[in-house]
């Protein structure tokens, strides 16, 4: 089992109860006015992976699906304050070596799955996203100009 597939599975176990559905290596949810997606991207260079989190207005998701790369707000997991550097190391190519699969999955669930689920559980609308971008995701966030205007007009 690869790091990427294990991360996809662990994140799924954490966010499926929040209404997320799987699409390939991604988990997505559409609420009344917000689309959210969590994508697990394999590195080009080795077996490590990245976790990308993205949002767009729900109206942009065709048939409830929009790839993370086309969303208007995008950032990587390392931008979340709640994810520790130790947790990020679990996404590395050699992270599962020297431990059992059960131990690896348990560490991923605690250090990646739980923080992602906690963050995503609090974001069901544009106002929630605006608040989160101001507190839980302080840096390295791409926000498209149109979305910036939409968030600025949200109370």
C-alpha positions in Angstrom: 0.0 0.0 0.0 1.4 3.4 -1.0 1.6 6.5 1.3 -0.9 8.2 -1.1 -3.5 5.5 -0.9 -3.2 5.2 2.9 -3.6 8.9 3.3 -6.6 8.9 1.0 -8.2 6.1 3.1 -7.4 7.8 6.5 -8.7 11.2 5.4 -11.8 9.5 4.0 -12.5 7.7 7.3 -12.2 11.1 9.0 -14.3 13.2 6.6 -16.9 10.8 5.3 -19.1 11.3 8.5 -19.1 15.0 7.6 -20.8 14.3 4.2 -17.7 14.1 2.0 -17.8 11.7 -1.0 -14.8 10.2 -2.7 -13.7 10.9 -6.3 -10.4 9.3 -7.2 -7.7 10.6 -4.7 -10.1 13.4 -3.5 -12.9 13.8 -1.0 -15.5 16.5 -1.7 -18.7 18.1 -0.3 -21.2 20.5 -1.6 -23.3 22.6 0.9 -25.8 25.3 0.1 -23.2 27.9 -1.1 -19.8 26.3 -0.7 -17.9 23.5 -2.4 -15.0 21.9 -0.5 -12.4 19.4 -1.7 -9.5 17.6 -0.2 -7.0 16.2 -2.7 -4.1 13.8 -2.0 -1.5 14.4 -4.6 1.5 12.1 -5.2 4.9 13.8 -5.5 6.5 13.6 -9.0 9.9 12.7 -7.4 9.2 10.0 -4.9 6.4 8.2 -3.0 5.6 11.2 -0.8 2.4 13.1 -1.2 0.8 16.4 -0.5 -2.7 17.2 0.9 -4.4 20.1 -0.9 -7.5 21.7 0.5 -9.7 23.9 -1.7 -13.0 25.8 -1.8 -15.2 27.5 -4.4 -18.8 28.7 -4.6 -21.1 25.7 -4.9 -22.5 27.0 -8.1 -19.1 26.3 -9.9 -19.2 22.5 -9.2 -20.7 20.8 -12.2 -22.5 17.6 -11.2 -21.2 18.2 -7.7 -17.6 17.9 -8.8 -14.8 20.4 -9.3 -11.1 19.5 -9.3 -9.0 21.1 -6.5 -6.8 22.8 -9.2 -9.9 24.8 -10.5 -11.1 26.0 -7.1 -10.9 29.7 -6.1 -9.3 29.2 -2.7 -6.5 26.7 -2.5 -3.8 25.8 0.0 -1.7 22.9 1.2 -2.1 21.1 4.5 1.1 22.6 5.8 -0.8 26.0 6.0 -3.1 24.7 8.7 -2.1 25.7 12.1 -3.5 22.5 13.6 -1.1 20.2 11.7 2.2 19.7 13.3 5.6 19.4 11.5 5.7 15.8 12.9 2.3 15.2 11.2 3.6 16.5 7.9 6.6 14.1 8.1 4.1 11.3 7.8 3.4 12.3 4.2 7.1 11.6 3.3 8.2 8.7 1.1 9.8 6.7 3.9 7.2 7.5 6.6 5.7 4.1 6.8 9.0 2.2 7.0 10.0 0.7 10.3 6.4 0.6 11.7 3.5 -1.6 11.2 0.7 -0.6 8.9 -1.6 -0.3 11.9 0.8 2.0 13.6 1.3 4.1 10.5 -2.5 4.4 9.9 -3.0 5.3 13.6 -0.4 8.1 13.4 -1.9 9.4 10.2 -5.4 9.4 11.7 -4.3 11.3 14.7 -1.9 13.8 13.1 -3.5 14.3 9.7 -7.1 12.9 9.6 -8.3 14.3 12.8 -7.0 17.9 12.2 -8.4 17.9 8.7 -11.8 16.7 9.8 -11.9 19.2 12.7 -11.1 22.0 10.3 -13.5 20.9 7.6 -16.3 20.3 10.1 -16.4 24.0 10.9 -16.6 25.2 7.3 -20.1 24.7 5.8 -20.6 28.2 4.3 -18.8 31.3 3.0 -18.9 33.0 6.4 -17.2 30.0 8.0 -14.5 30.0 5.3 -13.9 33.7 5.7 -13.4 33.2 9.5 -11.1 30.2 9.0 -8.9 32.0 6.5 -8.5 34.7 9.1 -7.5 32.4 11.9 -6.7 28.7 11.1 -5.0 29.3 7.7 -2.9 32.4 8.1 -0.4 32.0 5.2 0.3 30.6 1.8 -3.3 30.6 0.6 -4.3 31.3 -3.0 -7.6 33.3 -3.1 -8.9 34.2 -6.6 -9.9 37.8 -7.1 -13.6 36.9 -7.6 -13.7 34.8 -4.4 -11.9 37.6 -2.5 -14.7 39.9 -3.4 -17.3 37.3 -2.4 -15.7 36.7 0.9 -15.3 40.5 1.6 -19.1 40.9 1.1 -19.9 38.0 3.4 -20.9 39.2 6.9 
